[in-house]
Amino acid sequence: MKKTILVVCGSGIATSTAVVCELKERLAERGVQADIRQCDVFSVKSQLHGVNVIAYTCALKEDFGIPKVSAVALLTGIGADAVVDQIAAALKD
């Protein structure tokens, strides 16, 4: 069954869209398939159904009971491979 990533940013538009694009490309390079959705920080709780990992670029302190990975490195490029590795590993669990 295909896994799902929820990408979260402050507004659910610009930053999360950039992360979604990076994730699609980098996961495809690793042969990892996943559905990727995006939302704003205020909608996370209502978007969690079926989500296997959260990739976030804003403050997200709450524990939702699923893995969370800071995705800021996908915007800067510094440490991006390590972030994608974390997300890919969380999808395998």
C-alpha positions in Angstrom: 0.0 0.0 0.0 1.3 3.5 -0.9 2.3 5.6 2.1 1.4 9.3 2.6 3.4 12.3 3.5 1.8 15.5 4.9 3.9 18.6 4.1 3.1 21.4 6.5 4.1 25.1 6.4 2.7 28.3 7.8 0.2 29.0 5.0 0.0 25.7 3.2 0.9 27.3 -0.1 4.4 28.5 -1.1 6.9 26.8 1.2 5.1 23.5 1.3 4.8 23.5 -2.5 8.6 23.9 -2.8 9.1 21.0 -0.4 6.6 18.8 -2.2 8.5 19.3 -5.5 11.8 18.5 -3.9 10.4 15.4 -2.1 8.8 14.0 -5.3 12.1 14.3 -7.2 14.4 13.0 -4.4 12.1 10.1 -3.4 11.7 9.1 -7.1 15.5 9.0 -7.3 15.4 6.5 -4.5 12.6 4.5 -5.9 10.3 5.4 -3.1 6.6 6.0 -4.0 4.3 8.0 -1.8 1.3 10.2 -2.0 2.2 13.8 -0.9 -0.4 16.2 0.5 0.2 19.7 1.9 -1.6 21.9 4.4 -1.1 24.9 6.7 0.0 24.6 10.3 -3.6 25.2 11.6 -5.1 22.3 9.6 -2.7 19.5 10.6 -5.1 17.7 12.9 -7.9 17.5 10.3 -5.5 16.2 7.6 -3.9 13.3 9.5 -6.1 10.5 8.3 -3.8 8.0 6.5 -0.7 10.0 7.0 2.5 8.1 7.7 5.0 11.0 8.2 4.8 14.7 8.6 7.4 16.9 6.9 7.2 20.4 8.3 8.9 23.8 7.7 7.3 25.8 10.6 7.0 25.4 14.4 5.2 22.1 15.0 5.7 21.1 18.6 2.7 18.9 19.1 3.0 15.1 19.1 0.6 13.6 16.6 1.6 10.0 17.2 3.4 9.7 13.8 6.9 10.6 12.8 7.7 14.2 12.1 10.7 15.4 10.2 11.9 19.0 9.8 12.0 19.7 6.0 13.7 23.1 6.1 16.8 21.5 4.6 14.9 20.8 1.4 14.5 24.6 1.0 18.2 25.4 1.7 19.8 22.3 0.2 22.0 21.9 3.2 21.4 18.4 4.7 18.6 17.7 2.2 19.8 14.1 1.6 19.6 13.3 5.3 16.1 14.6 5.5 14.9 12.6 2.6 16.6 9.5 4.1 14.7 10.1 7.4 11.4 10.5 5.5 12.1 7.4 3.4 12.9 5.4 6.5 9.7 6.5 8.2 7.7 5.4 5.2 9.2 1.9 5.5 8.1 1.4 9.1 
